[in-house]
Amino acid sequence: MRKRLLSWVLLFALALSLLPMGTLAAEETQSWQEAYREYIQSDLENTAGSGYLDGAKEETRYFLFDVNEDSIPELWINYSTSAYGKRLCSYANRQVQVQNVAYGELSYIPGQSLVFTSGGHMGYFWDTVYHLENGNFKIAEEGLIKIVDNNGYEVSENEYRYTWNNQVVDKSTYESKLGAAFDTLQAVNPPQDGGLTYQEVLNALNTSKTPPETLYRQIIDKYKTGVDEKWTIQEFSENNLAYVCGYRPEHVGYAFMDLDGNGVKELIIGDTEYGIDGVIYALYSYADGSIKEVFSSGERDRHSLCDGGIILNDWSNSAWNNGRAYYRISGTTLSLKERIVGDKDKNGNYVQFYSTTENTGN
């Protein structure tokens, strides 16, 4: 069971006067953003060349993530052409640090500074675990599976060759060492579309744009009006706000937290008194210059914040049909990690189903 956050350490009561919103110092914020922008543009030009620059801009995907939770995201560049490879980037000492990755798809574990890439080419498949140390990604563990003979012909499965850290091992040992080096159950993957386009990532890193906190203030001001005027449930709903705030408007509060580690803080509306449960009334996120409501809670559809930025959703349609799910936020959408759904089977008995995909249950 995932641990819920014990307190809203950043939660401000809206019934009080609004406090100034803290931000990173401008110089610190701009340094990593501008460094990434410059690297993205120069690396694309140097890699693709002028002859294929437009095609590379259209096909390349970029993913910002915070693997060590220091509020400065890391950058994954996924060039669509295998000859270009991929880039695993971090920011340290006021410059972009780059680890070239030949093949593989990315996953990472927030807060543990661990990144995993897995992929192959021409009968060779690499599983590589990187550790972010002092601002640089270094290979911590690496495995190789070879499924071809010396002439390049595929062999039967019982002839596959496994090596871990350049030592020959059997399949069972290989899988055991991989599982010990990187726990895939805790891992986070880029969104299914691969991430941001070239122009989208440049826009996201554009420090001249209106910061999310400024746009969030418009929403906060609306909630504060509802708090000051003691709006009812219906009035909160009519103003397109989380209607459950109408139950206890005097205890409504807000917090800024970067839940997905992309360097952009989300706005959380919650309860200052019930914060021990990490309850979230509504969650807002920023993308492409605008604010979007990711979700809002109801009496039978409750959301809470857990350790590691995990969102817990407890819901119930009836005594028989209910469930619990854990999500991660990615930009302005939720990505399911795992869930349990309870319902009646064909014989009328209450049963529970476990899944990690959205194709069953609620």
C-alpha distance (Angstrom), angle and dihedral (degrees) to the residues before:
residue distance angle dihedral
M1 . . .
R2 3.78 . .
K3 3.78 117.2 .
R4 3.78 117.3 -116.1
L5 3.77 118.4 -134.2
L6 3.80 109.3 -92.4
S7 3.77 97.4 -142.1
W8 3.78 144.7 3.7
V9 3.78 93.5 -111.0
L10 3.82 90.8 176.4
L11 3.81 99.2 36.7
F12 3.79 118.1 127.0
A13 3.80 122.7 -163.2
L14 3.79 111.1 -119.1
A15 3.79 91.0 -154.0
L16 3.81 86.4 72.8
S17 3.77 125.0 65.6
L18 3.79 111.4 -74.3
L19 3.77 113.5 -97.7
P20 3.82 123.6 -137.3
M21 3.78 110.1 -90.0
G22 3.77 113.5 -116.7
T23 3.79 118.9 -130.9
L24 3.76 135.6 174.8
A25 3.76 115.4 -85.8
A26 3.80 108.6 -84.9
E27 3.78 93.6 -120.3
E28 3.82 93.2 52.6
T29 3.81 93.6 44.7
Q30 3.78 95.0 47.8
S31 3.80 94.7 45.3
W32 3.80 98.1 66.6
Q33 3.79 94.1 35.1
E34 3.78 93.8 50.7
A35 3.80 92.2 42.6
Y36 3.81 91.3 54.1
R37 3.81 91.7 46.3
E38 3.80 92.1 52.0
Y39 3.81 92.8 45.9
I40 3.82 93.8 47.5
Q41 3.80 91.7 52.7
S42 3.80 97.1 43.1
D43 3.81 95.6 42.8
L44 3.80 92.3 50.5
E45 3.79 91.4 50.5
N46 3.81 93.2 46.0
T47 3.82 92.9 45.0
A48 3.80 102.7 42.6
G49 3.78 99.5 28.5
S50 3.79 124.2 -149.3
G51 3.81 93.8 -68.8
Y52 3.82 95.8 65.5
L53 3.80 101.9 20.0
D54 3.82 96.5 115.4
G55 3.81 92.5 48.4
A56 3.80 92.2 48.7
K57 3.82 91.3 49.9
E58 3.79 89.8 54.1
E59 3.80 97.6 45.6
T60 3.83 105.0 35.9
R61 3.81 117.8 95.7
Y62 3.80 128.5 -155.0
F63 3.80 129.0 -157.8
L64 3.81 126.4 -168.4
F65 3.80 116.2 -158.7
D66 3.81 137.1 159.3
V67 3.80 108.2 -134.3
N68 3.81 96.5 170.6
E69 3.82 96.5 35.7
D70 3.81 95.7 -125.9
S71 3.84 93.4 133.9
I72 3.81 91.7 -109.8
P73 3.81 108.2 99.3
E74 3.76 128.1 -138.4
L75 3.80 120.2 -129.0
W76 3.81 130.3 -130.0
I77 3.81 117.2 -165.8
N78 3.78 114.7 -163.8
Y79 3.80 111.0 -168.0
S80 3.79 110.4 -162.2
T81 3.81 93.0 -141.1
S82 3.81 111.9 76.3
A83 3.80 91.7 -145.7
Y84 3.81 89.3 64.6
G85 3.80 93.3 54.0
K86 3.80 122.5 -159.8
R87 3.79 135.2 -79.4
L88 3.79 129.2 -132.4
C89 3.80 106.0 -164.6
S90 3.78 137.2 -175.0
Y91 3.79 133.9 175.5
A92 3.80 120.6 -122.6
N93 3.79 137.3 142.2
R94 3.83 89.0 16.7
Q95 3.79 94.1 -63.0
V96 3.80 140.8 84.1
Q97 3.81 114.7 -94.9
V98 3.81 113.1 -153.3
Q99 3.81 133.0 -157.2
N100 3.81 111.5 -172.7
V101 3.81 114.6 -139.3
A102 3.79 117.9 -163.8
Y103 3.80 99.3 -164.3
G104 3.78 139.2 -3.7
E105 3.78 146.9 75.0
L106 3.79 122.8 -96.4
S107 3.79 133.8 -114.6
Y108 3.79 129.4 158.4
I109 3.81 143.9 -174.4
P110 3.83 113.2 -127.5
G111 3.77 115.0 -129.1
Q112 3.81 94.8 13.4
S113 3.83 98.1 78.3
L114 3.81 89.1 -129.6
V115 3.80 125.6 138.0
F116 3.80 126.0 -178.8
T117 3.80 128.1 -161.2
S118 3.79 123.3 -173.1
G119 3.78 128.8 -178.9
G120 3.76 145.7 101.4
H121 3.76 151.5 -151.5
M122 3.80 136.6 -149.4
G123 3.80 95.6 -1.6
Y124 3.83 96.8 -42.6
F125 3.81 120.4 106.6
W126 3.80 124.3 -171.6
D127 3.82 129.4 -160.1
T128 3.79 109.1 -169.1
V129 3.81 129.5 -179.2
Y130 3.81 116.4 -160.6
H131 3.78 126.4 -165.7
L132 3.79 122.3 -155.1
E133 3.80 106.4 -132.2
N134 3.81 123.8 174.1
G135 3.78 90.3 -18.6
N136 3.82 96.1 -49.5
F137 3.80 130.4 100.7
K138 3.80 111.9 -127.8
I139 3.81 129.1 -178.5
A140 3.80 107.4 -105.1
E141 3.82 99.6 173.7
E142 3.79 133.6 -0.6
G143 3.78 135.1 -171.7
L144 3.79 132.4 -171.6
I145 3.78 129.8 -160.7
K146 3.79 116.3 -165.2
I147 3.80 115.6 -164.3
V148 3.82 99.0 173.0
D149 3.79 133.4 70.2
N150 3.80 124.3 -120.3
N151 3.80 89.8 -83.1
G152 3.80 92.8 55.2
Y153 3.80 97.4 -106.2
E154 3.79 118.8 136.9
V155 3.79 114.7 -109.4
S156 3.80 130.3 -154.3
E157 3.79 117.7 -83.4
N158 3.79 94.5 -105.0
E159 3.82 87.8 59.9
Y160 3.80 96.3 54.3
R161 3.80 112.1 126.1
Y162 3.78 119.6 -135.1
T163 3.79 127.1 -164.5
W164 3.78 129.1 176.5
N165 3.79 119.0 -166.0
N166 3.83 87.1 -12.4
Q167 3.81 92.1 -55.2
V168 3.83 120.0 118.6
V169 3.82 111.0 -118.5
D170 3.79 137.7 165.2
K171 3.81 123.8 -104.0
S172 3.81 95.0 -98.8
T173 3.79 93.1 51.2
Y174 3.79 90.9 46.3
E175 3.80 92.7 53.7
S176 3.81 91.5 44.9
K177 3.80 93.4 52.0
L178 3.80 92.0 45.9
G179 3.81 91.5 51.2
A180 3.80 91.1 49.2
A181 3.80 92.5 49.1
F182 3.80 97.1 47.8
D183 3.81 128.1 17.8
T184 3.80 105.1 -146.4
L185 3.84 91.2 -168.6
Q186 3.81 89.2 68.9
A187 3.79 94.2 41.3
V188 3.79 126.8 116.7
N189 3.81 122.2 -151.1
P190 3.81 130.3 -157.9
P191 3.82 114.5 -97.2
Q192 3.79 116.9 -79.2
D193 3.79 92.2 -103.0
G194 3.81 89.0 58.8
G195 3.79 96.9 -113.1
L196 3.78 134.8 -84.5
T197 3.77 127.6 -3.5
Y198 3.79 120.9 -123.8
Q199 3.79 93.6 -94.0
E200 3.80 93.4 41.2
V201 3.80 93.9 55.2
L202 3.80 91.6 47.1
N203 3.79 88.6 51.1
A204 3.81 91.4 48.3
L205 3.80 90.1 52.7
N206 3.79 94.4 45.2
T207 3.79 105.3 117.7
S208 3.80 92.2 -169.3
K209 3.81 91.5 69.9
T210 3.78 123.2 96.1
P211 3.83 106.4 -83.0
P212 3.82 116.7 -117.9
E213 3.80 91.8 -117.2
T214 3.80 90.2 62.8
L215 3.82 91.9 52.2
Y216 3.81 90.8 43.9
R217 3.81 89.2 57.3
Q218 3.81 89.7 70.5
I219 3.81 89.1 59.4
I220 3.80 93.0 42.8
D221 3.79 90.4 51.8
K222 3.81 90.4 54.4
Y223 3.80 91.2 51.2
K224 3.81 90.2 47.1
T225 3.81 90.0 53.6
G226 3.80 88.8 53.1
V227 3.79 91.0 48.4
D228 3.81 94.6 47.6
E229 3.81 92.7 46.2
K230 3.81 93.1 40.7
W231 3.79 94.3 -126.0
T232 3.77 119.7 -157.2
I233 3.79 124.2 -122.9
Q234 3.79 89.5 -95.7
E235 3.82 92.9 51.2
F236 3.79 93.1 51.7
S237 3.80 88.9 49.6
E238 3.81 93.3 48.1
N239 3.81 88.7 54.9
N240 3.84 91.4 52.4
L241 3.80 92.9 -110.6
A242 3.82 130.3 126.8
Y243 3.79 101.1 -71.4
V244 3.83 94.1 -154.2
C245 3.81 87.3 73.4
G246 3.78 85.5 76.6
Y247 3.81 91.3 71.7
R248 3.82 93.5 64.4
P249 3.83 109.2 6.4
E250 3.80 92.7 161.9
H251 3.83 89.8 65.2
V252 3.81 99.3 46.2
G253 3.81 114.7 123.2
Y254 3.78 142.1 163.0
A255 3.80 139.7 -136.3
F256 3.79 138.0 -173.8
M257 3.81 115.7 -135.2
D258 3.80 132.7 159.4
L259 3.81 97.9 -132.4
D260 3.81 100.0 171.3
G261 3.79 97.6 39.0
N262 3.80 96.4 -122.8
G263 3.79 93.9 127.5
V264 3.83 93.8 -103.7
K265 3.80 118.2 104.4
E266 3.78 122.0 -133.1
L267 3.81 123.2 -139.0
I268 3.80 114.6 -122.0
I269 3.80 122.3 -164.7
G270 3.79 111.7 -161.5
D271 3.80 147.6 141.2
T272 3.81 117.2 -77.0
E273 3.80 93.7 -155.8
Y274 3.81 98.8 41.7
G275 3.80 91.5 43.4
I276 3.79 90.5 115.5
D277 3.82 86.2 79.2
G278 3.80 92.9 47.6
V279 3.81 89.9 -125.5
I280 3.81 115.6 -179.0
Y281 3.80 120.7 -157.1
A282 3.81 94.2 -175.6
L283 3.79 138.7 -7.5
Y284 3.80 124.9 -151.8
S285 3.78 128.8 -170.9
Y286 3.79 137.6 -173.3
A287 3.80 128.0 -125.7
D288 3.80 135.9 152.5
G289 3.78 93.0 1.9
S290 3.80 97.7 -54.1
I291 3.80 140.8 86.4
K292 3.80 123.2 -115.7
E293 3.80 130.5 -172.2
V294 3.81 106.1 -124.0
F295 3.83 94.3 -169.1
S296 3.79 143.9 -33.3
S297 3.78 128.2 -148.5
G298 3.79 131.4 -121.0
E299 3.80 136.1 -169.9
R300 3.81 91.9 -87.1
D301 3.79 97.3 26.5
R302 3.79 107.9 60.4
H303 3.80 129.1 174.4
S304 3.79 128.0 -161.1
L305 3.79 136.1 179.5
C306 3.81 118.7 -117.9
D307 3.79 133.3 -173.8
G308 3.77 116.3 -66.6
G309 3.81 94.5 27.6
I310 3.82 92.9 -70.4
I311 3.82 115.5 155.1
L312 3.80 116.3 -142.1
N313 3.81 117.6 -154.9
D314 3.81 118.9 -166.6
W315 3.80 113.1 -175.0
S316 3.77 138.2 170.2
N317 3.79 132.0 -172.9
S318 3.80 93.2 175.6
A319 3.79 142.0 -24.0
W320 3.81 86.9 -78.0
N321 3.78 103.2 38.5
N322 3.80 114.3 56.5
G323 3.75 141.8 115.6
R324 3.77 152.9 174.6
A325 3.81 126.0 -127.4
Y326 3.79 137.2 -180.0
Y327 3.80 120.5 -145.7
R328 3.76 140.2 178.5
I329 3.76 121.1 -145.7
S330 3.79 118.0 -125.4
G331 3.77 111.9 -174.3
T332 3.80 103.8 -53.1
T333 3.83 98.9 -19.6
L334 3.79 136.7 73.6
S335 3.79 121.8 -121.4
L336 3.81 117.0 -156.1
K337 3.80 117.5 -124.7
E338 3.81 100.3 175.1
R339 3.78 141.4 -33.7
I340 3.79 146.4 -177.1
V341 3.82 120.4 -141.3
G342 3.79 124.2 -167.1
D343 3.81 123.3 -156.0
K344 3.79 144.2 135.2
D345 3.77 119.1 -78.3
K346 3.80 122.7 -141.5
N347 3.81 89.7 -83.6
G348 3.78 93.5 54.5
N349 3.81 95.0 -106.5
Y350 3.80 121.9 136.6
V351 3.80 110.7 -113.5
Q352 3.79 135.4 169.2
F353 3.79 128.1 -136.7
Y354 3.80 127.3 -158.7
S355 3.79 121.1 -151.1
T356 3.79 142.9 160.1
T357 3.82 96.2 -159.0
E358 3.78 135.1 68.9
N359 3.83 96.5 -122.8
T360 3.84 96.4 91.5
G361 3.78 137.6 47.4
N362 3.79 128.5 9.1
